Amino acid sequence: MTTEHPRWFKSSYSSNGGNCVEVAVNLADSFGTVPIRDSKTPSGPMLSLPADAFAAFVSGVKGGSFDIV
């Protein structure tokens, strides 16, 4: 059993405006999930996505699938 803890980070694109999320991708390999939380409330609730779903989301963002035209 692993006791690895999340290592939270914000995107380098966050302009410190307070509307940020943090992710802990270090747990993807060991647990198969990527926890996500609101950076303003680190002790609040977190959402855990399956690692493959998070990877698909990131790929979609990078590919422009969510751009507003």
Residue pairs with C-beta under 8 A, 6 or more apart in sequence:
2 30
2 31
4 26
4 27
4 30
4 31
6 24
6 26
6 27
6 35
7 24
7 26
8 22
8 23
8 24
8 37
8 42
9 22
9 23
9 24
10 20
10 21
10 22
10 39
11 20
14 20
14 39
18 39
18 40
20 38
20 39
20 40
21 36
21 37
21 38
21 39
22 36
22 37
22 38
22 39
22 42
23 34
23 35
23 36
23 54
24 34
24 35
25 34
25 54
27 33
27 34
27 35
28 34
28 51
28 54
29 51
32 50
32 51
33 48
33 49
33 50
33 51
34 48
34 49
34 50
34 51
34 54
35 46
35 47
35 48
36 46
36 47
36 48
36 49
36 54
37 44
37 45
37 46
37 47
38 44
49 57
60 66
